[in-house]
Amino acid sequence: MDDLENREEEILTKGKTLPIEIEHEMKKSFIDYSMSVIVDRALPDVRDGLKPVHRRILYSMYEQGFTPDKQYRKCATTVGYCMGKYHPHGDAAIYDSLVRLAQDFSMRYTLVDGNGNFGSRDGDPPAAQRYTEAKMTKLSLEMLADINKNTVDFRPNYDEHEVEPTVLPSRFPNLLVNGSMGIAVGMATNIPPHNLGEVIDGIVAMIDDPAITVDGLMQYIKGPDFPTAANILGTSGIRQAYMTGKGRIAVRAEADIEEMSNGRQRIVITELPYAVNNAELVKRIADLYKEKKIEGISELRDEYSKEGIRIVIELKRDCDPNVLLNKLFKYSDLQTNFSVNMTVIVPGEGGAYQPKVVNLKEALKYYINHQRDVLTRRTKFDLEKAEDRAHILEGILIALDNIDEVIRIIRSSRTEPEAKENLMKRFDFSERQAQYIVDMRLGRLTGIERDKVLQEYEEKQKEIAGYKELLADPVKMDNLLKTELLALKEKYGDARRTKIIASEDEDIDLEDLIPEHEVAITLTHLGYVKRTPAELYKAQRRGGRGVIGQRTKEEDYVEQILLTSSHSTLLFLTDKGKMYNLRGYEIPDAAKAAKGSGVGNLMQLEENEKVEKILAIKDFKDGDYLVIATAGGTVKKTPLEDYKNVRKNGLIAVALRDDDRLVSARIMNENEEIIMVTKDGMAIRYNEKDVRATGRSSMGVKGMSLREGDSVVGMDIVDESKKLLTITEKGFGKRTEISEYKCQQRGGIGIKTYNLSDKTGRIAGMMITDDTEDIMMITADGVVIRIHSKNISTIGRVTSGVILMRTDEDNPIVACSKTDYAEEIEEASEDEQTTAEGEAQAASETTGTKAEGPDTSAEETPEEETASEE
């Protein structure tokens, strides 16, 4: 390559041309272009944090005298001056950069004081440069402080008619304080803004302890501090960015949930993530509502004004604001990720500049070294000025001591140059001293003037000694640097705006924000679902009247009630054999007597599809199975993991015959047993090994044979330490020892488990329970009762049980569920207790058994009928 370049030079000097490979020329030219863009346009300097265009704008305003104490001047003046002398890249680029320096929502600390329309957070563009005015801010003056004291290097401008500073003195750490964004060729930078006081504290700490770590610096510099405030989620992203120079920081809007006068709620957003356009955000929220990705909004308003951001989202009564916020954080710019990329231009050897990714400590180190260099050059400049003035004062003092002779020499000289030469010969003056004395007025040669000169000379000698001492002692130089930085903090520092919310995981789901608590999920026949805190239903004595749990339409009634956690995954199984899922907190919260929300609004059900069963899942563990039972006696076992990822439009859970429907679903492990109960009081118990595992879309196998008109009402997993609870439609129930149900082969008709009559009605529900649980029952018109399981009598299989809940003829029990034991008990009235005890005694006399104790009647012989697998 060197030979080729030498040949180029040789032939070109002889006036000839040299054929070269296009690949070589393209590579060379592109590298030159790339470095020009990287160094001279797109990336900030690590020392002053400015790109060339920003540096040239501030220097142009400084040269023209557009300082804070002067009047505003047209931006077109600044733009034209800057373009003509320093930045020949077009007025639009210069004006756009000037506008950004004046926007308080773009800069943490503005460097230009603008007067006029400089744009808005709504995305409104600024007015033309001929209409707007600007001048420097007080803080921007600190960027150019002492620039005339040889503190920085200057270089020729683009046409070599002017000189411009290669970097500004930057008395404060602008790179971190205001951040920077830029895209170069093959690289980019994205540095977030920080709090001035925190960064200065970090610099002071690093000066005191050069070995301080990034973790040590983070004790002072907590994290980015955006001009638009908002919240940073966690510190791991901040630490990664500070350690490596690259990282991702999650930023979330500030949103408050407020109660309205009409009893509804609203979400009020007052702070947005950095660089988020609030008008575009409002439009995005409206689009999400139209796309039905979010529900429950009654009104959306953008109340942005001079006072700041205010976006109001009014909610419908059945909308959970926390759930809605979670979806907005996920689908909109209410939560964004700020990708930190601290690529900057750093000074290299021999005055060369090169791009480099720096971490927090390196960025501060470069700035400290720059400030040390600025202070050293300033001190040397001041020292030279002081020494020069002291030199002049020495000559003046000599002249005053020999005033008559000085006057005689000047008067006897024919010309001024001759007078200077004679004075230099007689008193050994330097040329500058002699010239100063020749130029002096006679009025300054008085005795009083001599005293002033002597006093000034002594002061200059002290200054010179101080400057020399400062230059000789790096510790004193660092102390001066710290003093000046702390003075800037005192003058310009302010409180942090962006809050840092501690979190173990920056990808926060709403689950981390909603306290986990037990909830009651109810589903009506017409498909209305709601979530209610379970503690609203206090436990009662058996035989009570219950409390209103849900108001429904006359033709509607509650079909299911499920006690679970607000953090559980709810699997919704429909009459068409499909499965959908939601988290517990995603079900709209509602009052006890409220109707709830249509389940079709929460998931994408098909036309005429109805939810038949809800199942709560804590986690999808390997080895667990989902067992599904249908009214027609079919049972199906599938690995639970097969249902882990449910699509929004659902997936096949079980294949059903046209005349069949799903009645129960449970989670079970290997080597467990299943028990099924029918409406006509038959029960069968068999081992799960009799049911082979099949895929999601299979039909399953026959679990139980049914007599005509009978159907399966429920299925549960056997636990020998617990008892089988059966509840009838008319409020009767009992518990029976599980040992009374012998294990059979799958597919049989089973054995009798309840002595049914017109008074008891058919079986409404069943479950395996123990003394540590409570039972909740709900009637067709929404009345709920919660009783302790231990208060329900334990009696034999072929009995009618005792009264658990008084019901009306047209208001049967339609669903039951179990929950944890509750200590508090609402006492039934004395009349209610007497009535309940009398009914229990009557039921006992009818069946010829005692209210407590095992059944002594003969057990029916199980029928041997079995069914083959289908």
C-alpha positions in Angstrom: 0.0 0.0 0.0 2.9 2.4 0.8 4.4 1.7 -2.6 1.1 2.5 -4.3 0.8 5.8 -2.4 4.4 6.7 -3.3 3.7 6.0 -6.9 0.6 8.2 -6.8 2.6 11.1 -5.4 5.4 10.6 -7.9 3.2 10.4 -11.0 0.9 13.2 -9.9 3.9 15.5 -9.4 4.8 14.8 -13.0 1.4 15.8 -14.2 0.3 12.3 -15.1 -2.6 10.1 -13.9 -2.5 6.8 -12.1 -5.1 4.0 -12.6 -6.0 2.6 -9.2 -8.5 0.0 -8.0 -12.0 1.4 -7.3 -12.2 -0.8 -4.1 -9.1 0.9 -2.7 -10.4 4.4 -3.5 -13.9 3.7 -2.0 -12.5 2.3 1.2 -10.1 5.3 1.6 -12.8 7.9 0.8 -15.4 6.3 3.0 -13.1 6.1 6.0 -12.3 9.8 5.6 -16.0 10.6 5.3 -16.9 8.5 8.3 -14.3 10.0 10.5 -15.4 13.5 9.4 -19.0 12.8 10.4 -18.0 11.1 13.6 -15.6 13.7 14.9 -16.9 16.9 13.3 -20.7 16.5 13.4 -22.4 13.6 15.3 -20.6 12.7 18.5 -20.0 14.9 21.6 -16.6 15.7 23.1 -16.1 13.9 26.4 -14.7 17.1 27.9 -17.5 19.6 27.3 -20.2 17.3 26.2 -20.9 19.3 23.1 -21.1 18.5 19.4 -19.3 21.0 17.1 -22.6 22.7 16.1 -23.6 23.4 19.7 -20.1 24.6 20.6 -20.1 26.9 17.6 -23.6 28.3 18.5 -22.5 29.1 22.0 -19.2 30.6 20.9 -21.0 32.7 18.2 -23.5 34.1 20.8 -20.6 34.8 23.1 -18.6 36.7 20.5 -21.6 38.8 19.5 -22.3 39.6 23.2 -25.7 37.9 23.4 -25.1 37.4 27.2 -27.8 37.0 29.8 -27.6 40.7 30.9 -28.3 41.9 27.4 -31.6 42.0 25.4 -32.8 39.1 23.3 -31.5 39.0 19.7 -33.1 37.4 16.6 -32.1 33.8 16.2 -31.5 34.5 12.5 -28.6 36.7 13.6 -27.0 34.0 15.6 -27.6 31.3 12.9 -26.2 33.5 10.1 -23.1 34.5 12.1 -22.5 30.9 13.1 -22.9 29.6 9.5 -20.8 32.3 8.0 -17.9 31.9 10.3 -17.8 28.4 11.8 -20.5 25.9 10.6 -21.0 25.8 6.8 -23.7 23.0 7.0 -26.9 24.9 6.4 -29.0 27.2 8.5 -31.7 24.6 9.2 -29.3 22.3 11.0 -27.9 25.2 13.1 -31.4 26.5 14.0 -32.7 23.1 15.0 -29.7 22.6 17.3 -30.2 26.1 18.8 -33.9 25.3 19.4 -33.0 22.1 21.3 -30.6 24.0 23.5 -33.5 26.2 24.6 -36.2 23.5 25.2 -36.6 22.8 28.9 -38.2 19.4 28.0 -35.1 18.4 26.0 -32.3 19.8 28.1 -32.0 19.2 31.9 -30.4 22.7 32.2 -31.0 24.9 29.1 -28.0 26.7 27.6 -30.0 29.1 25.5 -32.7 31.5 26.8 -35.4 31.5 24.1 -38.1 34.1 23.6 -40.9 33.0 21.3 -42.3 29.7 20.0 -39.6 27.1 20.5 -41.9 24.1 20.0 -43.7 22.0 22.5 -44.0 18.5 23.9 -47.0 18.0 21.7 -44.6 17.9 18.7 -45.4 21.4 17.6 -42.5 22.8 15.5 -40.8 26.0 16.5 -41.5 29.3 14.7 -39.1 30.4 12.0 -35.8 31.8 13.0 -36.8 35.3 11.9 -39.5 35.3 14.5 -37.8 33.9 17.5 -35.2 35.5 19.8 -32.5 34.1 22.0 -29.5 34.8 24.2 -27.2 32.8 26.5 -28.3 31.6 29.9 -26.2 32.2 33.0 -25.2 28.6 33.1 -24.0 28.6 29.5 -21.6 31.5 30.4 -19.9 28.9 32.7 -19.2 26.8 29.6 -17.1 29.7 28.2 -15.7 31.1 31.4 -12.1 32.1 31.1 -12.0 31.1 27.4 -9.9 34.3 26.7 -7.2 33.2 29.2 -5.7 30.6 26.9 -7.5 27.8 28.7 -8.3 25.8 25.5 -6.8 25.4 22.1 -8.0 27.2 19.0 -7.9 26.0 15.4 -8.6 27.5 12.0 -12.2 27.5 10.8 -13.3 25.8 7.6 -11.9 28.6 5.3 -9.0 29.4 7.6 -10.1 33.1 7.9 -11.1 32.7 11.6 -10.2 30.6 14.5 -12.5 28.6 16.8 -12.1 26.7 20.0 -11.6 23.0 19.8 -13.3 22.5 23.1 -15.0 24.9 25.6 -13.6 25.3 29.2 -16.9 23.8 30.5 -16.8 24.8 34.2 -19.5 22.2 34.8 -19.7 18.5 33.6 -22.1 19.2 30.7 -21.7 15.7 29.1 -23.5 14.0 31.9 -25.6 16.9 33.1 -27.4 17.5 29.8 -26.6 14.3 28.0 -26.4 13.9 24.3 -27.9 12.0 21.3 -26.4 11.5 17.9 -26.1 9.1 15.0 -22.8 8.8 13.1 -21.6 6.4 10.5 -21.5 2.9 12.0 -22.0 4.2 15.6 -24.3 6.3 17.7 -24.5 7.9 21.1 -27.3 8.2 23.6 -26.3 9.7 27.0 -29.1 10.5 29.5 -29.1 13.8 31.4 -28.2 13.9 35.1 -28.6 16.1 38.1 -26.0 18.8 38.3 -25.5 18.5 42.1 -25.2 14.7 42.1 -22.6 14.7 39.3 -20.5 17.4 41.0 -20.7 15.4 44.2 -19.4 12.4 42.3 -16.6 14.4 40.8 -15.5 15.7 44.2 -15.6 12.2 45.6 -13.4 10.9 42.7 -10.9 13.8 43.2 -10.6 12.8 46.9 -10.4 9.1 46.0 -9.1 8.3 42.5 -9.5 4.6 43.2 -13.3 4.9 43.8 -15.3 2.3 42.0 -18.5 2.7 39.9 -20.5 1.4 42.8 -18.9 4.0 45.0 -19.8 6.7 42.5 -23.4 5.5 42.4 -23.6 6.5 46.1 -23.5 10.1 44.8 -24.8 9.8 41.2 -28.0 7.9 41.7 -28.9 7.7 38.1 -30.3 9.7 35.2 -32.4 12.7 36.0 -34.6 13.6 33.1 -36.1 17.1 32.6 -39.5 15.4 32.2 -39.2 13.6 35.5 -41.1 10.3 35.5 -39.8 7.1 37.3 -36.8 4.8 36.7 -37.5 1.1 37.4 -34.7 -0.4 39.4 -31.0 0.1 39.5 -29.6 -2.8 37.6 -29.9 -1.1 34.2 -28.3 2.0 35.6 -25.4 0.0 37.0 -24.8 -1.8 33.8 -24.7 1.4 31.9 -22.3 3.0 34.4 -20.1 -0.1 34.4 -19.9 -0.7 30.7 -21.0 2.5 29.0 -24.0 0.6 27.6 -27.3 -0.5 29.2 -31.1 -0.3 29.1 -33.0 1.8 31.7 -36.7 1.3 32.0 -38.6 4.6 32.5 -42.2 4.7 33.5 -44.7 7.6 33.6 -46.1 9.0 36.8 -49.7 8.0 37.0 -52.1 8.4 39.9 -55.5 6.8 40.5 -58.1 9.2 41.8 -61.7 8.8 43.0 -64.3 10.8 41.2 -67.4 12.3 42.7 -69.7 9.9 40.9 -68.0 6.9 42.6 -65.9 6.0 39.5 -62.2 6.2 39.2 -59.8 7.9 36.8 -56.1 7.7 35.9 -54.2 11.0 35.9 -50.8 11.0 34.1 -48.6 14.0 35.1 -45.1 12.9 34.1 -44.0 11.1 30.9 -40.8 9.3 30.0 -38.1 11.3 28.4 -38.7 12.3 24.7 -42.3 10.9 24.7 -44.7 13.0 22.7 -47.9 13.4 24.8 -50.1 14.1 21.8 -48.9 10.9 20.1 -49.4 9.0 23.3 -53.0 10.1 23.7 -53.6 9.0 20.1 -52.0 5.6 20.8 -54.2 5.0 23.8 -57.2 5.8 21.7 -56.1 3.4 19.0 -55.6 0.7 21.6 -59.1 1.2 22.8 -60.4 0.9 19.2 -58.4 -2.3 18.7 -59.9 -3.7 21.9 -56.5 -4.3 23.4 -57.7 -2.2 26.4 -61.2 -1.9 27.9 -63.0 0.1 30.4 -62.3 3.7 29.3 -65.2 6.1 29.3 -63.4 9.3 28.4 -59.8 10.3 27.4 -58.6 13.9 27.6 -55.3 15.7 27.0 -55.2 18.7 29.4 -51.6 19.7 28.6 -50.9 23.3 29.4 -48.2 25.7 30.6 -48.6 24.1 34.0 -47.3 20.8 32.6 -48.5 17.4 31.4 -52.0 16.2 32.5 -53.6 13.3 30.7 -56.9 12.1 32.2 -58.4 8.7 31.6 -61.8 8.3 33.1 -62.9 4.7 33.7 -66.1 2.7 33.7 -67.4 1.4 37.0 -66.3 -2.2 36.4 -62.8 -1.3 35.2 -59.8 -2.1 37.4 -57.4 0.9 37.0 -54.4 -1.2 38.0 -55.1 -3.7 35.2 -55.6 -1.0 32.7 -52.4 0.7 33.7 -50.5 -2.5 33.3 -51.8 -2.9 29.7 -50.9 0.8 29.0 -47.4 0.3 30.3 -47.1 -2.8 28.0 -48.6 -1.5 24.8 -47.9 2.3 24.9 -45.1 4.7 25.6 -46.2 5.1 29.2 -43.2 2.9 29.8 -40.1 3.1 27.6 -36.6 1.8 27.6 -33.7 4.4 27.4 -30.8 2.6 25.7 -27.7 4.1 27.1 -24.7 4.3 24.7 -21.9 6.5 26.0 -19.9 6.8 22.8 -17.9 10.0 22.8 -14.9 11.7 21.2 -11.8 11.5 23.4 -8.5 13.2 23.0 -5.7 10.8 21.8 -2.0 11.1 21.5 -0.5 13.8 19.4 -3.7 15.9 19.4 -5.7 13.3 17.5 -9.4 12.6 18.4 -11.1 9.2 18.3 -14.5 7.7 19.3 -14.7 5.6 22.4 -17.3 4.0 24.6 -16.7 5.2 28.1 -18.2 4.1 31.4 -19.1 6.5 34.2 -15.7 6.6 35.9 -13.9 7.1 32.6 -16.2 10.0 31.6 -15.5 11.7 35.0 -11.8 11.1 34.7 -11.6 12.7 31.3 -13.6 15.7 32.6 -11.4 16.0 35.7 -8.3 15.9 33.6 -9.7 18.6 31.3 -10.5 20.8 34.2 -7.1 20.4 35.7 -5.6 21.4 32.3 -8.0 24.4 32.1 -7.1 25.5 35.6 -3.4 25.0 35.0 -3.5 27.1 31.7 -5.6 29.7 33.4 -3.2 30.0 36.3 -0.2 30.2 34.0 -2.1 32.9 32.0 -2.8 34.9 35.2 0.7 34.4 36.4 2.1 35.8 33.2 -0.3 38.8 33.4 0.7 39.4 37.0 4.4 39.1 36.3 4.0 41.5 33.3 2.2 44.0 35.4 4.8 43.7 38.3 7.5 44.2 35.7 5.8 47.5 34.6 5.3 48.6 38.2 9.0 48.0 39.0 9.9 50.4 36.2 7.4 53.0 37.4 8.9 52.8 40.9 12.4 53.4 39.6 11.2 56.3 37.5 9.4 57.8 40.5 12.6 57.5 42.6 14.5 59.3 39.9 11.8 61.6 38.6 14.0 64.6 37.8 16.6 62.7 35.9 13.8 60.8 33.9 12.3 64.2 33.0 15.7 65.5 31.9 16.4 62.5 29.7 13.0 62.7 28.0 13.3 66.5 27.5 16.9 66.2 26.1 15.9 63.5 23.6 14.9 64.6 20.1 12.5 61.8 19.4 10.5 59.3 21.4 12.6 56.3 20.2 15.7 58.1 21.3 14.1 58.9 24.7 13.3 55.2 25.2 16.8 54.1 24.3 18.4 56.6 26.7 16.1 55.5 29.5 17.0 51.9 28.8 20.7 52.7 28.9 20.5 54.8 32.1 18.2 52.7 34.2 18.4 49.2 32.6 14.7 49.3 31.7 13.2 46.8 29.3 11.6 48.1 26.2 8.1 47.7 27.7 9.1 49.6 30.8 10.7 52.4 28.9 7.7 52.7 26.5 5.3 52.8 29.5 7.3 55.5 31.2 7.5 57.6 28.0 3.7 57.3 27.7 2.9 58.3 31.3 1.2 61.6 32.1 3.0 64.0 34.4 0.1 63.8 36.8 1.1 60.3 37.7 4.5 61.3 38.9 3.3 62.6 42.3 4.1 61.2 45.7 0.6 60.0 46.3 0.7 58.1 43.0 3.9 56.4 44.2 2.1 55.0 47.2 -0.6 53.5 45.0 2.0 52.0 42.7 3.9 50.5 45.6 0.7 49.0 47.1 -0.3 47.5 43.7 3.3 46.1 43.3 3.1 44.3 46.7 -0.3 42.9 45.8 1.1 41.6 42.5 4.0 40.0 44.2 1.6 38.1 46.5 -0.5 37.0 43.5 2.6 35.8 41.7 3.6 33.8 44.8 0.1 32.3 45.0 0.0 31.3 41.4 3.5 29.7 41.5 2.5 27.8 44.7 -0.7 26.7 43.0 1.2 25.4 40.0 3.7 23.6 42.1 1.1 21.8 44.3 -1.4 19.5 42.5 -3.3 19.0 45.8 -4.0 22.8 46.0 -5.0 22.8 42.4 -7.5 20.0 43.1 -8.9 21.8 46.1 -9.4 24.9 43.9 -11.2 22.7 41.4 -13.5 21.3 44.1 -14.2 24.7 45.5 -15.3 26.1 42.2 -17.4 23.1 41.4 -19.2 23.2 44.7 -19.8 26.9 44.2 -21.5 26.1 40.9 -23.6 23.4 42.7 -24.7 25.9 45.3 -25.6 28.5 42.6 -27.3 26.3 39.9 -28.1 23.0 41.7 -31.6 21.8 42.1 -33.5 18.8 43.5 -33.7 15.6 41.6 -36.8 15.2 39.4 -36.8 11.6 38.3 -37.6 9.1 41.0 -35.8 5.7 41.1 -38.2 2.9 42.2 -36.4 0.0 43.7 -37.1 -3.3 41.9 -35.5 -6.7 41.5 -36.7 -6.9 37.8 -36.9 -3.9 35.5 -39.4 -5.8 33.3 -42.0 -5.2 35.9 -45.4 -6.7 35.5 -48.4 -5.4 37.3 -48.2 -8.5 39.6 -45.2 -6.7 41.3 -47.4 -3.7 42.0 -50.6 -5.4 43.2 -50.6 -7.0 46.6 -51.4 -10.7 46.5 -54.7 -11.4 48.3 -57.5 -14.0 48.2 -60.3 -13.1 45.9 -63.7 -14.6 44.9 -64.2 -15.0 41.2 -67.9 -15.5 40.2 -69.3 -16.3 36.8 -73.0 -16.1 35.9 -75.0 -18.2 33.5 -75.2 -15.3 31.0 -71.4 -14.8 31.1 -70.8 -12.0 33.6 -67.6 -12.3 35.6 -66.2 -10.3 38.5 -63.6 -10.3 41.2 -64.3 -9.6 44.8 -62.1 -9.7 48.0 -62.8 -13.0 49.7 -62.8 -11.5 53.1 -66.0 -9.7 52.4 -67.8 -13.0 52.9 -67.5 -13.6 56.7 -68.0 -17.2 57.9 -71.4 -18.0 59.3 -73.0 -20.8 61.2 -74.6 -23.5 59.1 -78.3 -22.9 58.5 -77.8 -19.1 58.0 -79.4 -17.0 55.3 -76.1 -15.8 53.7 -75.4 -12.4 52.2 -76.0 -11.0 48.8 -73.0 -11.9 46.6 -74.2 -10.7 43.2 -77.2 -9.1 41.7 -78.3 -10.6 38.4 -81.0 -10.2 35.8 -84.1 -12.2 36.5 -83.2 -14.7 33.7 -79.5 -14.9 34.9 -78.0 -16.7 37.8 -74.5 -17.4 39.2 -73.1 -20.7 38.0 -69.6 -20.7 39.5 -67.7 -19.3 42.4 -63.9 -19.7 42.7 -61.7 -18.8 45.7 -58.1 -18.1 44.6 -55.2 -15.6 44.6 -55.2 -12.3 42.7 -51.9 -13.5 41.2 -53.1 -16.9 39.9 -53.5 -17.8 36.3 -57.2 -18.5 35.6 -57.9 -21.1 32.9 -61.4 -20.5 31.3 -62.8 -23.7 29.8 -65.8 -23.3 27.5 -68.6 -25.4 26.3 -66.9 -25.8 22.9 -63.9 -27.4 24.6 -61.6 -24.4 24.2 -59.4 -22.8 26.8 -58.5 -19.1 27.5 -56.5 -17.6 30.3 -56.3 -14.4 32.4 -54.5 -13.4 35.6 -56.6 -13.0 38.7 -56.0 -9.3 38.9 -57.1 -8.9 35.2 -60.7 -9.7 36.2 -62.5 -6.4 36.9 -63.0 -5.7 40.6 -66.5 -5.1 41.6 -68.7 -4.7 44.7 -70.4 -7.7 46.2 -73.8 -6.8 44.7 -72.4 -5.7 41.3 -73.3 -7.6 38.1 -69.7 -7.8 36.8 -68.2 -7.6 33.3 -69.1 -9.6 30.3 -66.5 -12.4 29.9 -66.6 -11.8 26.2 -65.0 -8.3 26.7 -62.0 -9.9 28.5 -61.2 -12.6 25.9 -61.8 -13.4 22.3 -64.7 -15.9 22.6 -66.2 -17.3 19.4 -69.8 -16.6 18.6 -72.2 -18.5 21.0 -69.3 -19.8 23.0 -69.9 -20.0 26.8 -67.5 -20.4 29.6 -68.3 -23.5 31.6 -65.5 -23.8 34.1 -62.7 -21.7 35.6 -59.6 -23.2 37.1 -56.9 -21.4 39.1 -53.2 -22.3 38.5 -50.3 -21.1 40.6 -47.6 -22.4 38.4 -47.1 -24.9 35.6 -45.0 -27.6 37.2 -43.5 -30.6 35.3 -45.3 -33.8 36.3 -48.7 -32.2 36.9 -51.7 -33.1 34.8 -54.9 -31.3 33.9 -57.8 -33.7 34.4 -61.1 -32.8 32.7 -64.5 -34.4 33.4 -67.6 -34.0 31.3 -71.3 -34.3 32.1 -71.4 -37.4 29.9 -68.9 -39.3 32.1 -65.8 -38.8 29.9 -62.5 -38.1 31.6 -59.3 -36.7 30.0 -55.7 -36.4 31.4 -53.2 -34.0 29.7 -49.8 -32.7 30.9 -50.4 -29.3 32.4 -47.4 -27.8 30.6 -49.3 -28.3 27.3 -51.6 -25.4 28.4 -48.9 -23.0 29.5 -49.0 -20.8 26.4 -52.6 -20.0 25.6 -53.1 -17.8 22.5 -55.4 -14.8 22.7 -58.0 -16.5 20.6 -57.8 -19.6 22.8 -56.7 -23.2 22.2 -58.4 -26.7 22.1 -58.6 -28.1 25.7 -60.8 -31.2 25.0 -62.8 -32.5 22.1 -66.4 -32.8 23.0 -69.4 -34.6 21.5 -72.3 -32.5 20.4 -74.5 -33.5 23.4 -71.7 -33.3 26.0 -70.4 -30.5 28.2 -67.5 -29.9 30.6 -68.3 -30.0 34.3 -65.1 -30.2 36.2 -61.3 -29.8 35.9 -58.6 -30.4 38.4 -54.8 -30.5 38.7 -53.3 -33.8 39.8 -50.0 -35.6 40.2 -49.1 -39.2 39.4 -50.4 -42.1 41.6 -53.4 -40.2 42.7 -57.1 -41.3 42.6 -60.1 -39.6 41.1 -63.7 -39.6 42.4 -66.7 -38.5 40.3 -70.3 -37.8 41.6 -73.5 -37.6 39.6 -76.7 -35.6 40.0 -78.6 -38.7 41.0 -76.2 -39.5 43.9 -73.8 -42.1 42.3 -70.1 -42.0 42.9 -67.0 -43.8 41.5 -63.4 -43.9 42.6 -60.5 -45.1 40.5 -56.8 -44.6 40.0 -55.4 -42.0 37.6 -53.2 -44.7 36.0 -56.4 -46.1 34.5 -56.6 -42.9 32.4 -53.8 -42.7 29.8 -52.4 -39.2 29.1 -53.6 -37.7 25.8 -53.0 -34.5 23.9 -54.8 -31.2 24.2 -57.2 -31.8 21.3 -58.1 -35.4 22.2 -61.6 -36.5 23.5 -60.4 -38.6 26.4 -61.8 -41.9 27.7 -64.9 -43.1 29.6 -64.6 -42.4 33.3 -68.1 -43.4 34.5 -71.1 -45.1 33.0 -74.4 -43.2 33.6 -78.1 -44.3 33.9 -80.6 -42.6 31.7 -81.2 -39.0 32.7 -78.2 -38.8 35.0 -75.1 -36.7 34.5 -71.8 -36.0 36.2 -72.0 -33.0 38.6 -68.3 -32.9 39.7 -65.0 -34.6 40.0 -62.1 -34.2 42.5 -58.8 -35.7 43.6 -58.9 -38.3 46.5 -57.2 -37.5 49.7 -57.5 -40.2 52.4 -57.0 -37.6 55.2 -60.0 -35.6 54.0 -63.7 -36.3 53.5 -66.1 -36.1 50.6 -68.6 -33.2 50.8 -71.8 -33.4 48.8 -74.3 -30.5 48.7 -77.8 -30.7 47.2 -79.8 -28.1 45.3 -82.1 -27.4 48.3 -79.3 -26.7 50.8 -78.7 -30.1 52.4 -75.2 -31.5 52.7 -72.9 -33.9 54.5 -69.4 -35.1 54.7 -68.5 -38.7 54.3 -65.3 -40.6 55.1 -63.4 -41.3 51.9 -62.7 -44.8 53.0 -66.4 -45.7 52.4 -65.7 -45.4 48.6 -63.7 -48.4 47.4 -61.4 -48.1 44.4 -62.9 -49.5 41.3 -62.0 -49.8 37.7 -62.6 -46.7 35.5 -65.9 -46.9 33.5 -68.2 -48.5 36.1 -71.6 -47.1 37.3 -70.2 -46.6 40.8 -72.0 -46.8 44.2 -74.7 -44.8 45.9 -73.4 -41.8 47.8 -76.6 -39.8 48.8 -80.1 -40.7 49.7 -82.0 -38.1 47.6 -85.6 -37.0 48.0 -87.9 -34.2 47.0 -86.9 -32.4 50.1 -83.2 -32.5 49.4 -83.3 -32.1 45.6 -80.6 -33.5 43.3 -76.8 -33.1 43.9 -75.6 -29.6 43.2 -71.9 -29.9 44.0 -69.2 -32.0 45.5 -65.6 -31.6 46.7 -62.9 -33.2 48.9 -62.4 -31.1 52.0 -61.2 -31.1 55.7 -61.7 -29.2 58.9 -59.2 -26.5 58.0 -61.3 -25.1 55.2 -64.5 -23.0 54.7 -67.2 -23.7 52.2 -68.9 -21.1 50.1 -72.3 -21.8 48.5 -74.2 -19.6 46.1 -77.8 -19.7 45.0 -79.3 -18.9 41.6 -80.2 -15.4 42.6 -76.7 -14.6 44.0 -77.0 -15.2 47.8 -73.7 -16.5 49.2 -73.1 -18.2 52.5 -69.7 -19.1 54.0 -69.5 -21.8 56.7 -66.7 -23.8 58.4 -66.3 -27.2 56.9 -65.9 -28.7 60.4 -69.4 -27.6 61.3 -70.9 -29.9 58.6 -71.9 -33.3 59.9 -69.9 -36.4 59.0 -72.3 -39.2 58.2 -72.6 -42.3 56.0 -72.9 -42.6 52.3 -76.6 -43.5 52.0 -78.0 -40.6 54.1 -79.7 -37.3 53.3 -77.3 -35.1 55.3 -78.3 -31.9 57.3 -79.5 -28.5 56.3 -76.6 -26.2 55.4 -78.4 -23.3 53.8 -82.0 -22.4 53.7 -83.2 -21.9 50.2 -86.5 -21.1 48.4 -88.2 -23.5 46.1 -87.3 -21.4 43.0 -83.8 -20.4 44.2 -81.6 -23.6 44.4 -77.9 -23.8 45.1 -76.1 -23.7 41.8 -72.4 -23.6 42.8 -70.1 -24.2 45.7 -66.4 -23.8 46.5 -63.9 -24.0 49.3 -61.5 -21.5 50.8 -59.1 -21.1 53.7 -60.5 -21.1 57.2 -61.7 -17.7 58.5 -61.5 -17.0 62.3 -64.3 -14.4 62.3 -67.9 -15.7 62.4 -71.1 -13.9 62.0 -73.5 -15.5 64.4 -76.9 -16.6 63.1 -79.9 -15.3 65.0 -81.3 -17.5 67.8 -84.4 -18.3 65.7 -82.3 -19.3 62.7 -80.2 -21.6 64.9 -83.3 -23.2 66.4 -84.8 -23.7 62.9 -81.6 -25.1 61.5 -81.2 -27.6 64.4 -84.8 -28.7 64.0 -84.4 -29.3 60.2 -81.2 -31.2 60.8 -83.0 -33.5 63.4 -85.9 -34.0 60.9 -83.5 -35.0 58.2 -81.8 -37.4 60.5 -85.2 -39.0 61.5 -86.2 -39.4 57.9 -83.1 -41.4 57.0 -83.0 -43.4 60.2 -79.5 -42.2 61.1 -77.9 -40.0 63.7 -76.7 -36.5 62.8 -73.1 -37.5 63.5 -71.2 -40.7 63.1 -70.7 -43.2 60.3 -73.5 -44.9 58.4 -74.4 -48.4 59.6 -76.6 -49.4 56.8 -75.5 -52.1 54.3 -73.5 -51.0 51.4 -74.9 -51.5 47.9 -73.0 -54.0 45.8 -71.1 -52.1 43.1 -72.3 -52.9 39.6 -69.7 -54.7 37.5 -70.5 -52.8 34.3 -67.4 -51.3 32.8 -66.8 -49.3 29.6 -64.0 -49.7 27.1 -61.7 -46.7 26.3 -63.0 -44.5 23.5 
